[in-house]
């Protein structure tokens, strides 16, 4: 059984700690935690009966760890992952895998040199909802996929998140924060992307925090907050993606896949469950499809658990190095296409993940 050390005790850590210590406890062993604020690590260690370390270096040298779960802020993903790989540890990063494509490529190279693995969030595509959609497409329920739409629009996290600044800095924005869920779901359903284009803008250069604890503080926006992209898939499907922190309300579906024989409504890719709807070309109503027997509740940790079992079984893990790098490449490509006014040819290669 693979042993896991957690780096970063922040907003997302609780669900990982809960699930890895309960839901997946018979498949993976949580051993230790560290955080730059040691009090947070100590509290988490006490709550989950773990060992707390003051630094990552100490954990890598003294801790009982096979895999490092890196849930630090995106700007720290690369350095934490690289140090862990160089120490001979497997790494599973929160999304995005890191903020720069050249850093992601270096992680791939380092992992190969050290004989270890890199994986990463999101793992929601492994849940019952999107896995049910994958089976429907693979079984031909909507014929050949012709087009797809994916839409994530809201008005930003500054009204509720305790520390929303990083959402508007490098590695943030709606594309890098929420885009991984949508693009990963699309790649799982349709396969890899070969070319993208896009347009992006900063709609409001200054944001005001409106949560209760920091009401009135100002954030200077450094990344695009409304991005529209077109994705050309290797299979021939044409996808449209919108991510925005500039929209108060909308009525568009999160993801729909349009085929030669019908349409598939895909559930929220930030969740593991449903609902899933299909409407075939001769039908007058949508049909709700029962979900496959799999994880449908909040099951964050499923991806690192699959990676741990893949290591033991000597098989590829589904939330793979190639997948997270491909998603990062696509996101940067849409931004680059907007800046250059040209198509961006996706450089990374990725196989469609194996279904569960």
Secondary structure, 3 states (H helix, E strand, C coil): CCEEEEECCCCCHHHHHHHHHCCCCCCCEEEEEECCCHHHHHHHHHHHCCEEECCHHHHHHHCCCCEEEECCCHHHHHHHHHHHHHCCCEEEECCCCCCCHHHHHHHHHHHHHHCCCEEECCCHHHCHHHHHHHHHHHCCCCCCEEEEEEEEECCCCCCCCCCHHHHHCCCCHHHHHHHHHHHHHHHHHHCCEEEEEEEEECCCCEEECCCCCCCCCEEECCCCCEEEEEEEECCCCEEEEEEECCCCCCCCCCEEEEECCEEEEECCCCCCCCCCEEEECCCCCCEECCCCCCCCCCCCCHHHHHHHHHHHHCCCCCCCHHHHHHHHHHHHHHHHHHHHCCCEECCCCCCCCCCC
